[in-house]
Amino acid sequence: MSILRNMFERFFGQRLDEKTRDLATYIYALLTENGVKCDIFFLTKTLYLCDVATYRYTGRQITNLSWEWWDYGPFDTKIYDYRKDLIHRGVLGPNDIESKIKHQSVAYVHIQKLSDLEAAITKKVVLQVKDLDFNGLKNLAYKTPPIEAAQQKGLKPGVKAKLDFNTITRKEIGLTTQIS
């Protein structure tokens, strides 16, 4: 292992989960392949929606993120570590919007830690969000059971309340199933 990789891993410690790293890269590749600029907001909300969709079908999140309700919806500060990782690996550019590499095909992205089911759910989520703007994506996140449950408890955006994934009703995978 290279010295640089050792330093990088010491800096981030155990905060970066390999499956979530693969997922973030895969989301980025799918979004850019569909002509969407993948900034931190879009990446965050898409990661969250993938967690919701995966939980719905498997009973567990795909990421190791602990989602809280922040001002603009679900967030976890580990997102900054994943962003730094994507910049370090040359996937994202340092200005957060432009990429160093525009993936022409997701075939170039190696997703070793995602199962076929997780990859399929992720692709379905990305196809649902790819045409949304900032408000559309934020509103979609707000329509998920964890945020709706927080609203029913009287919580407001920005209180940084932990979102409860146990509020998500389990469903079988079907061709017409929506993510929320």
N, C-alpha and C positions, 0 to 999 in steps of 0.2 A: 504494500500500500504506500502511496506517495506521502511525502511529508506534508504537502498542501492539503491532501484529503484528511490526514490525521488532525491537522490544525482546524480544519473546517468542522469535523465531527466533534472535536473538543469544544469549539465555540458554540455549537448548537446543542450539544449533549444528546439526551434521549428525546428531546422535543420533536425531532423530525422522524416520523414513522414512514418506513419505506413504501407501504401501500398508499399512504396519503401523498407521498412524493410522486409516485406513479400516476395516481389519480389526477393531481394538479397538472402534471405534464400532459396527460391524455386530454383533459378538459381544454387546456390551452391549444393543443393541436387541433382538436375538433372545432373549436370556436374560430380559430384563424383559418382553418380550411373552409369554413362557411362564411368567411369575410367579416368576422366580428373582431374588433380590437379588444383584446382581453386585458382590461385593467384590473386593479386589485378588487374593486367593487364587483365586477362581473365574475371574477374567479371565486371570490368569497361566496357570493349568493349561489353560484352553480355548485360549489362544493357542498353547501348546506342543502340544496335541493336534491343532490345525489344522496346525501345522508338520509333525508326524509324518504325518498323513493326506495332506497335499499332497506331501510328499517321496515317499511311497509311490507316488503316481500320476504325479508329474511329474519326480522326481529332483532337486527343489530345494525349499527352504523357502519359505513364503509371507511370512515376516517377515524382518527384518534382525537378529533377536536371536541372540546367541551363548549358547546354553543351557548352564548348569552345574548339577550336582547339589548342591543346597543341602539344608538340614535337612528341608524339607517337599516335596522334589521339585525338578523343573526350575525354574530361575530365571535371570534376567538383570537386572542393576541398571537397565537402560534401561526396565524396566517402570515404575519410579517416574516417569520422564519422560512415558510414555504416560498414566499416571494423572493427572499434573499437566495434561497437554494436555486430557484429557477433562473435568477440572474447569474449566479455562480456557474451553473451548467450551460449558460449561453442560450437559454430558452427565451427569457424576457430581457428586454433592454433596461438600463438603469432608470429611464424616465417613466417607467411603469406602464406605458401604453404601447410604445413601439417594441417590436421584437428584433432580436439580432438575427434570428432564423425564422423565415416564414415557411412553415411546413406545407409542402405541396400535397402531401398525403399523410394520413395518420399511420400508414404502413411503415414510416420511418421512426415512429415512436415505439420504443420497447416498453411494454407494460407487463413486467414479469410478476408483479405481486397481485394483480387484479384477476379474479376468476372471470370466466366467460360471461357468467350472469352479471357480475358487477360491471364489466365493460359494456354489456348490452344495455343495462339500466342507465349507465352514464351517457351513452350515445343517445338514448331516448330522451333523457333530460335535456341534453344540449340541443337536440333538434326542437324541443319545445321552447327553449329560451333564446335561441339564436336571433330571432327577429324582434326581441323586446328591447325597449330603451330603458334608461335608468329607472323611471317611475314604474314601468310595466314589470320589471324584474323585482323591484322592491315590493310592489303590490302582490306579486305571486308569492314571495317569501312570507308576506303578512297573512296570506290565506292558508298557511299550513297549520296543522293541528297544534304544534308546540307554541306558536305565537298566538293563535286564537285562544288557547287555554290560558296563556299569560294575560291576555286582554280581559278574559272573563274573570280573572282574579283581581282585576282593577289595576294591573301593572301598566306602566307607560313606557314608551320607547326611551332608551337611555338609562334605565334603572339597572342595567347589567344583571338582570335576573337570569339564572340558569334555565334553559329551555328543557322541558320534559318530553322526551321522545316516547314515553309510555302512553302519551295521549294519542298516538298514531294508531289507527285501526289497521290491523293486518289484513292483507288481501292476497289473493292468488294472482299470479302474473297472467295478464290477458292482453290481447292485441289492442284493445281500446281503452285500457286503463290510463288514467291521468296521474300525474305525480302528486297532486294534492287532494 
